[in-house]
Structure formats: C-alpha cells, structure tokens
Amino acid sequence: MTPPTPKVTTTTTTLTMSTTAAAPLTDAADRVFPPFSLERLLRSVFTPTEGRKVCILIDLPDLDLMKDNAYLQDPAFAIQGRAHEHFYQGLHRDGVMEQLGMHGGEMYAYEMTYGSNLDLADVCVNKDGTVLSLENDIYPDYDIILCISTWSATAPLTAMAKKYNFRGATLHGVNEIILNSGLAVDYDEVSRDAEKLRLALTKADEVEIDFQLETGEILTAKLLLEGQEAQKSHGLCRGTQPDIANLPAGEVYFVPAGAEGFFPMKYEDGTLGKLTVTGGRIVLAELIEGNPETIAAHNAKLENDPMTGVLGELGFGTQVLPISYADIQDEKVLGTCHMATGRDDHLGGHLTPDLFKEHKNATHDDILFAPHKTPNFNILQVRMKRGDQHEILIENFRPSQYLLDALAAD
C-alpha cells in the first residue's frame, strides 16, 4: 500500500523541542513543497548541463521486461514506472532536455542486484531489447547518468564515475512522497543546512548513542571518529569532476575508525536483536524478541564473513521532511540517525568488495533509527565529544538546541 502524499500547506515550519519520543522533528505537514520539477532538479544538481549527454538506468529482474515497456504493466515495478513517467518522459515529452541544453535521454535496464550497493552486472539492454555493456557502451558515452532503481547503486556507480569520468545521481526507492517533497526542495538550501551541521560536528573525537528498550534497559554504542572531517550528502554535483549524488540528499556522515558497545537491531521480519560491537564490527547478535532463526542466521553470516559486521558509516539527517517509508529519504530527516555495515569505499573508507568472502555479502546496508522504523526502542540521547567540548545532539528523536542553533546561524 502506497503511503499518502504529504499534506502541503502555507504555514511555516516551526522548530520546537520536546521530551517525548512520539516523532522526530519532522512535522513537514506545515512545510510548503513546490510541485516536482525535473528541470529544476537537474539544473540545480548538475550545473552545467549545456551540451551534456544524459541517460537513465533502471533495474529489472528480467531484462526481457524492457521490450515493449512490459514492466510498465506490472505494479511490482512502480519505481521503474516512475522513472519512465517522471524522468524519461520528462526529458522527452516535457522538453526538459531542450530546456537544459542536454541531449541523449536514452533509458537502459540492468539486472537487479537484490542487495544494497552490490556491484552491477555488466549486461544491460535498451528500450528495444538490444543487449549492451555498461562498461563499454554506457559509462564512457554519457556525461550524466540517473539511476532510479529498487536497490541502491551509489557505491558501484561512484567507482565507475571515477573510472569513466561521468557525473550522476542515484534515486533508489523513489515513491510519490519523495517526488513531492525530498526531490522538490531547493538543493542550494539543502546544501547550506548540511554544511552548517557538518561544521557543528566535524572533527568529533567520538559519538555515543543511548538506546532505550521497551523494558527500560539502555544499550550504549560508542563510535570512535578520531577527529576526522565530517562529510556531507548535500545533493549538489556541479562542475566537471566525476561524482555521484545520492538523492534525496541532506545528511552529515562519518566513516568510524572504531566502535564499541551495544545497539538494538530490528530485522526485516520484525525480530529484535541486541548486537555486540567490538573492534569496530558487530561480533554477536542476541535475541530480544521474535524469531531465533533470524538471529542464528545473522550470527552465521558474521562468523562466515566477518566484514559484513564492520560499521562503515554513522550519519545524521539534516532536513525537515515527511516520512516517506523509504530509507533513502527517511535517513535524511532531522532528528534521526543511522549506522551502516559493509562496504564503505564510496564514502572514503577502505572496505572494498574484494575483502568479502562472497560477492553477495559486499553490500552497504543502512540501519536507520527513527520512530516509524524502530518503534520498539528510543534514541534516548546522542552525545558528541570534540576535545573539551561535549554536546548533546539528539534526545528522544529530537535535535538538540545545539543543532538548532547551528541551523539558525547565518
């Protein structure tokens, strides 16, 4: 069931603090979002666009579905349908390519990876079903590549962009809420807010997160950052340097140097586990409630391929957006935070696919902590240490006054 499109009003969003954990600071029902405009999105993200050749990539489980647009008849491929309607048709029918001085506009499908940020198989097909090669026919031939897919392809496309000198954006999981909010915003404003919070967090020595379970038990995870420069996902991919934007954007993130402690995990089947972290990676999962087989499977994976447990990212949302029920947007919401396991080379880390025992394990999997995603536990508090400076960042899924003051600064 598709969640309803967010209410749009003419009231200005007010940032206020709360001591409850009912919802993060994301009351975007009071925020005005302009109608989605592909022309505005591409112009703001990819300046310059004049003379650039653009294409669209989608993922399909069966590449024969590209023939005669067969995938458009199947509601299971709603993401790919939006790629066709709002991006392919936008470039052609709505004249966006002409408005931006771009050319090309072809659409290709590659084989679905069934895993977040797994390397892509090289084979792809065009709209006529002709078999092509991503590395021989697509990457070298385009200046801007838009990937609108089921599974994130940010990591592999970042590597390919550096190799073949193109720019692009990954927009996995796009739904109607995202089109009408996270992709309709002013990305200059997104970039400015992300930079304000980046400066507020950069060169942190460590971050501690207290998770409160329904039983009242508190689990604490400590992420060691060693004074590194914070990075930002801000949506701007301008100039000529190869780069991949992750859209919607709006987060500040680190690649942890280490981690210790415990944190809860909600698995896809609803099972809750307690994860033990030492030496920067998850070493043990224990059952809180749910299916013990889910926990056993996770422990077996950690033992067989230890790299799958490495914590490769700590991220904080920077935007006031509606919950979209898709992590690509919801991890960008102010008041939420997330960690990720697995490959981190696209973030400046050193965990590359070749370090995993099995190709299917070389994923980058986000673990989002947000009230709608993890209602069984609360982010009681997030604290940052930076030299002698100690700051609270989040309490009960609400940004602290420290973060609000940083956003309000000129």
BELPEDA-V905872 format. One record per residue. N is the residue number from 1. PHI is phi in whole degrees, 0 to 359 (999 if undefined). PSI is psi in radians with two decimals (NA if undefined). Layout:
BEGIN
n:N phi:PHI psi:PSI
n:N phi:PHI psi:PSI
END
This chain:
BEGIN
n:1 phi:999 psi:2.25
n:2 phi:280 psi:2.23
n:3 phi:298 psi:2.67
n:4 phi:294 psi:2.63
n:5 phi:295 psi:2.40
n:6 phi:298 psi:2.48
n:7 phi:296 psi:2.36
n:8 phi:244 psi:2.17
n:9 phi:232 psi:-3.09
n:10 phi:255 psi:0.28
n:11 phi:271 psi:2.45
n:12 phi:283 psi:2.38
n:13 phi:294 psi:2.32
n:14 phi:251 psi:2.25
n:15 phi:270 psi:2.04
n:16 phi:227 psi:2.75
n:17 phi:263 psi:2.69
n:18 phi:214 psi:2.71
n:19 phi:257 psi:0.09
n:20 phi:262 psi:2.85
n:21 phi:252 psi:0.40
n:22 phi:295 psi:-0.63
n:23 phi:197 psi:2.64
n:24 phi:286 psi:3.09
n:25 phi:281 psi:1.32
n:26 phi:219 psi:0.66
n:27 phi:285 psi:1.21
n:28 phi:284 psi:-0.04
n:29 phi:297 psi:-0.37
n:30 phi:263 psi:0.14
n:31 phi:254 psi:2.44
n:32 phi:273 psi:2.14
n:33 phi:246 psi:2.17
n:34 phi:291 psi:2.82
n:35 phi:302 psi:2.59
n:36 phi:300 psi:2.34
n:37 phi:227 psi:1.98
n:38 phi:296 psi:-0.68
n:39 phi:299 psi:-0.80
n:40 phi:295 psi:-0.73
n:41 phi:298 psi:-0.88
n:42 phi:291 psi:-0.66
n:43 phi:296 psi:-0.78
n:44 phi:288 psi:-0.65
n:45 phi:282 psi:-0.71
n:46 phi:246 psi:0.23
n:47 phi:311 psi:2.23
n:48 phi:275 psi:2.60
n:49 phi:248 psi:-0.35
n:50 phi:303 psi:2.19
n:51 phi:81 psi:-0.02
n:52 phi:275 psi:2.53
n:53 phi:261 psi:2.25
n:54 phi:239 psi:2.60
n:55 phi:215 psi:2.96
n:56 phi:238 psi:2.37
n:57 phi:247 psi:2.42
n:58 phi:231 psi:2.85
n:59 phi:247 psi:2.47
n:60 phi:221 psi:2.58
n:61 phi:287 psi:-0.42
n:62 phi:223 psi:2.01
n:63 phi:292 psi:-0.27
n:64 phi:295 psi:-0.32
n:65 phi:293 psi:-0.27
n:66 phi:288 psi:-0.49
n:67 phi:296 psi:2.23
n:68 phi:57 psi:0.45
n:69 phi:54 psi:0.70
n:70 phi:300 psi:-0.56
n:71 phi:296 psi:-0.40
n:72 phi:290 psi:-0.27
n:73 phi:270 psi:-0.08
n:74 phi:247 psi:2.03
n:75 phi:297 psi:-0.25
n:76 phi:294 psi:-0.33
n:77 phi:249 psi:0.84
n:78 phi:296 psi:-0.62
n:79 phi:297 psi:-0.84
n:80 phi:294 psi:-0.58
n:81 phi:295 psi:-0.66
n:82 phi:292 psi:-0.61
n:83 phi:301 psi:-0.73
n:84 phi:291 psi:-0.84
n:85 phi:290 psi:-0.87
n:86 phi:267 psi:-0.39
n:87 phi:250 psi:-0.99
n:88 phi:297 psi:-0.91
n:89 phi:293 psi:-0.58
n:90 phi:298 psi:-0.74
n:91 phi:296 psi:-0.69
n:92 phi:263 psi:-1.18
n:93 phi:299 psi:-0.71
n:94 phi:270 psi:0.00
n:95 phi:74 psi:0.36
n:96 phi:294 psi:-0.65
n:97 phi:300 psi:-0.76
n:98 phi:295 psi:-0.72
n:99 phi:298 psi:-0.59
n:100 phi:263 psi:-0.02
n:101 phi:71 psi:0.48
n:102 phi:261 psi:2.96
n:103 phi:216 psi:3.05
n:104 phi:96 psi:-1.96
n:105 phi:84 psi:0.25
n:106 phi:289 psi:2.80
n:107 phi:235 psi:2.37
n:108 phi:227 psi:2.69
n:109 phi:240 psi:2.42
n:110 phi:241 psi:2.93
n:111 phi:287 psi:2.29
n:112 phi:302 psi:2.39
n:113 phi:271 psi:-0.44
n:114 phi:62 psi:0.46
n:115 phi:199 psi:2.53
n:116 phi:290 psi:2.09
n:117 phi:67 psi:0.39
n:118 phi:290 psi:2.60
n:119 phi:301 psi:2.53
n:120 phi:273 psi:2.46
n:121 phi:297 psi:2.61
n:122 phi:285 psi:-0.46
n:123 phi:288 psi:2.46
n:124 phi:211 psi:2.96
n:125 phi:225 psi:2.66
n:126 phi:269 psi:-3.03
n:127 phi:292 psi:-0.29
n:128 phi:269 psi:-0.05
n:129 phi:88 psi:0.07
n:130 phi:292 psi:2.28
n:131 phi:280 psi:2.27
n:132 phi:226 psi:3.07
n:133 phi:245 psi:2.26
n:134 phi:301 psi:-0.80
n:135 phi:284 psi:-0.50
n:136 phi:266 psi:-0.61
n:137 phi:249 psi:-0.40
n:138 phi:251 psi:-1.09
n:139 phi:305 psi:-0.76
n:140 phi:284 psi:-0.24
n:141 phi:258 psi:-0.08
n:142 phi:234 psi:2.60
n:143 phi:268 psi:-0.56
n:144 phi:224 psi:2.21
n:145 phi:238 psi:2.19
n:146 phi:254 psi:2.08
n:147 phi:250 psi:1.95
n:148 phi:243 psi:1.79
n:149 phi:221 psi:3.01
n:150 phi:284 psi:-0.82
n:151 phi:253 psi:2.47
n:152 phi:300 psi:2.43
n:153 phi:235 psi:0.41
n:154 phi:298 psi:-0.82
n:155 phi:296 psi:-0.92
n:156 phi:296 psi:-0.64
n:157 phi:288 psi:-0.53
n:158 phi:298 psi:-0.75
n:159 phi:296 psi:-0.74
n:160 phi:290 psi:-0.60
n:161 phi:298 psi:-0.72
n:162 phi:293 psi:-0.59
n:163 phi:283 psi:-0.66
n:164 phi:247 psi:0.07
n:165 phi:64 psi:0.94
n:166 phi:233 psi:2.89
n:167 phi:251 psi:2.86
n:168 phi:185 psi:-3.06
n:169 phi:214 psi:2.50
n:170 phi:251 psi:2.30
n:171 phi:225 psi:0.99
n:172 phi:286 psi:2.60
n:173 phi:74 psi:0.33
n:174 phi:300 psi:2.25
n:175 phi:231 psi:-3.09
n:176 phi:293 psi:-0.62
n:177 phi:298 psi:-0.78
n:178 phi:297 psi:-0.77
n:179 phi:301 psi:-0.66
n:180 phi:268 psi:0.07
n:181 phi:219 psi:-1.33
n:182 phi:297 psi:-0.45
n:183 phi:259 psi:0.04
n:184 phi:252 psi:0.00
n:185 phi:279 psi:2.97
n:186 phi:275 psi:1.94
n:187 phi:284 psi:-0.25
n:188 phi:292 psi:-0.69
n:189 phi:292 psi:-0.73
n:190 phi:303 psi:-0.77
n:191 phi:296 psi:-0.73
n:192 phi:296 psi:-0.76
n:193 phi:293 psi:-0.70
n:194 phi:298 psi:-0.67
n:195 phi:291 psi:-0.67
n:196 phi:300 psi:-0.78
n:197 phi:284 psi:-0.51
n:198 phi:299 psi:-0.79
n:199 phi:295 psi:-0.55
n:200 phi:289 psi:-0.39
n:201 phi:247 psi:-0.33
n:202 phi:299 psi:2.62
n:203 phi:64 psi:0.41
n:204 phi:296 psi:2.52
n:205 phi:276 psi:-0.68
n:206 phi:199 psi:2.78
n:207 phi:230 psi:2.31
n:208 phi:248 psi:2.43
n:209 phi:235 psi:2.18
n:210 phi:260 psi:2.13
n:211 phi:254 psi:2.24
n:212 phi:253 psi:2.12
n:213 phi:278 psi:2.95
n:214 phi:297 psi:-0.45
n:215 phi:285 psi:-0.20
n:216 phi:98 psi:-0.23
n:217 phi:297 psi:2.46
n:218 phi:247 psi:2.20
n:219 phi:252 psi:2.38
n:220 phi:238 psi:2.27
n:221 phi:245 psi:2.36
n:222 phi:246 psi:2.15
n:223 phi:256 psi:2.14
n:224 phi:268 psi:2.11
n:225 phi:248 psi:-0.30
n:226 phi:56 psi:0.64
n:227 phi:71 psi:0.35
n:228 phi:288 psi:2.73
n:229 phi:292 psi:2.24
n:230 phi:292 psi:2.61
n:231 phi:248 psi:2.90
n:232 phi:223 psi:2.53
n:233 phi:255 psi:1.84
n:234 phi:238 psi:0.03
n:235 phi:87 psi:-0.18
n:236 phi:266 psi:2.23
n:237 phi:228 psi:1.04
n:238 phi:263 psi:2.88
n:239 phi:91 psi:-2.59
n:240 phi:235 psi:-0.06
n:241 phi:287 psi:2.44
n:242 phi:298 psi:2.32
n:243 phi:193 psi:2.73
n:244 phi:233 psi:2.14
n:245 phi:271 psi:2.49
n:246 phi:257 psi:1.94
n:247 phi:245 psi:2.42
n:248 phi:298 psi:2.66
n:249 phi:249 psi:3.09
n:250 phi:124 psi:1.16
n:251 phi:208 psi:2.77
n:252 phi:245 psi:2.36
n:253 phi:216 psi:2.80
n:254 phi:230 psi:2.72
n:255 phi:257 psi:1.82
n:256 phi:301 psi:2.47
n:257 phi:277 psi:-0.32
n:258 phi:185 psi:3.00
n:259 phi:199 psi:2.57
n:260 phi:217 psi:2.68
n:261 phi:117 psi:-2.55
n:262 phi:217 psi:2.59
n:263 phi:208 psi:2.71
n:264 phi:275 psi:2.71
n:265 phi:224 psi:2.25
n:266 phi:258 psi:2.05
n:267 phi:277 psi:2.93
n:268 phi:300 psi:-0.51
n:269 phi:272 psi:0.10
n:270 phi:94 psi:-0.15
n:271 phi:298 psi:2.45
n:272 phi:251 psi:2.31
n:273 phi:231 psi:2.72
n:274 phi:255 psi:2.11
n:275 phi:255 psi:2.32
n:276 phi:261 psi:2.25
n:277 phi:243 psi:2.28
n:278 phi:211 psi:2.51
n:279 phi:63 psi:0.43
n:280 phi:87 psi:0.10
n:281 phi:217 psi:2.74
n:282 phi:287 psi:2.22
n:283 phi:245 psi:-0.27
n:284 phi:204 psi:2.41
n:285 phi:245 psi:2.36
n:286 phi:234 psi:2.53
n:287 phi:284 psi:2.26
n:288 phi:263 psi:-0.95
n:289 phi:200 psi:2.67
n:290 phi:117 psi:-2.49
n:291 phi:267 psi:1.99
n:292 phi:297 psi:-0.45
n:293 phi:293 psi:-0.56
n:294 phi:297 psi:-0.76
n:295 phi:294 psi:-0.74
n:296 phi:298 psi:-0.68
n:297 phi:294 psi:-0.68
n:298 phi:294 psi:-0.77
n:299 phi:297 psi:-0.67
n:300 phi:296 psi:-0.69
n:301 phi:293 psi:-0.73
n:302 phi:297 psi:-0.64
n:303 phi:285 psi:-0.70
n:304 phi:287 psi:-0.64
n:305 phi:221 psi:1.43
n:306 phi:303 psi:-0.44
n:307 phi:297 psi:-0.38
n:308 phi:293 psi:-0.31
n:309 phi:263 psi:-0.04
n:310 phi:291 psi:2.31
n:311 phi:277 psi:1.95
n:312 phi:254 psi:0.00
n:313 phi:200 psi:2.51
n:314 phi:231 psi:2.11
n:315 phi:230 psi:2.67
n:316 phi:230 psi:2.30
n:317 phi:288 psi:2.65
n:318 phi:234 psi:-0.04
n:319 phi:246 psi:2.68
n:320 phi:266 psi:1.82
n:321 phi:222 psi:2.73
n:322 phi:287 psi:2.63
n:323 phi:295 psi:2.27
n:324 phi:253 psi:-0.16
n:325 phi:65 psi:0.42
n:326 phi:225 psi:2.21
n:327 phi:300 psi:-0.51
n:328 phi:303 psi:-0.60
n:329 phi:266 psi:-0.72
n:330 phi:292 psi:-0.43
n:331 phi:284 psi:-0.16
n:332 phi:267 psi:0.02
n:333 phi:280 psi:2.27
n:334 phi:300 psi:2.25
n:335 phi:104 psi:-0.18
n:336 phi:255 psi:2.81
n:337 phi:218 psi:2.88
n:338 phi:210 psi:2.69
n:339 phi:242 psi:2.90
n:340 phi:217 psi:2.56
n:341 phi:251 psi:2.73
n:342 phi:97 psi:-2.70
n:343 phi:302 psi:2.49
n:344 phi:220 psi:0.28
n:345 phi:297 psi:-0.50
n:346 phi:286 psi:-0.17
n:347 phi:255 psi:0.10
n:348 phi:96 psi:0.09
n:349 phi:275 psi:-3.04
n:350 phi:243 psi:0.14
n:351 phi:269 psi:1.76
n:352 phi:256 psi:2.82
n:353 phi:304 psi:-0.54
n:354 phi:292 psi:-0.21
n:355 phi:276 psi:-0.14
n:356 phi:267 psi:2.56
n:357 phi:291 psi:-0.60
n:358 phi:234 psi:2.46
n:359 phi:304 psi:-0.73
n:360 phi:295 psi:-0.29
n:361 phi:270 psi:-0.16
n:362 phi:277 psi:0.97
n:363 phi:259 psi:2.92
n:364 phi:240 psi:1.85
n:365 phi:248 psi:2.03
n:366 phi:284 psi:2.47
n:367 phi:242 psi:1.76
n:368 phi:270 psi:2.32
n:369 phi:251 psi:1.88
n:370 phi:207 psi:2.62
n:371 phi:304 psi:-0.70
n:372 phi:285 psi:-0.41
n:373 phi:266 psi:-0.65
n:374 phi:230 psi:1.13
n:375 phi:290 psi:-0.20
n:376 phi:278 psi:-0.11
n:377 phi:208 psi:2.80
n:378 phi:245 psi:2.51
n:379 phi:279 psi:1.65
n:380 phi:295 psi:-0.79
n:381 phi:197 psi:2.52
n:382 phi:238 psi:2.24
n:383 phi:235 psi:2.49
n:384 phi:244 psi:2.44
n:385 phi:242 psi:2.24
n:386 phi:220 psi:1.65
n:387 phi:63 psi:-2.22
n:388 phi:276 psi:-0.08
n:389 phi:273 psi:2.20
n:390 phi:239 psi:2.15
n:391 phi:228 psi:2.45
n:392 phi:277 psi:2.31
n:393 phi:257 psi:-0.73
n:394 phi:219 psi:2.46
n:395 phi:223 psi:2.20
n:396 phi:53 psi:0.78
n:397 phi:62 psi:0.39
n:398 phi:240 psi:2.38
n:399 phi:294 psi:2.52
n:400 phi:285 psi:2.94
n:401 phi:299 psi:-0.55
n:402 phi:301 psi:-0.79
n:403 phi:288 psi:-0.68
n:404 phi:297 psi:-0.70
n:405 phi:295 psi:-0.65
n:406 phi:295 psi:-0.72
n:407 phi:292 psi:-0.57
n:408 phi:280 psi:-0.24
n:409 phi:294 psi:2.61
n:410 phi:288 psi:NA
END
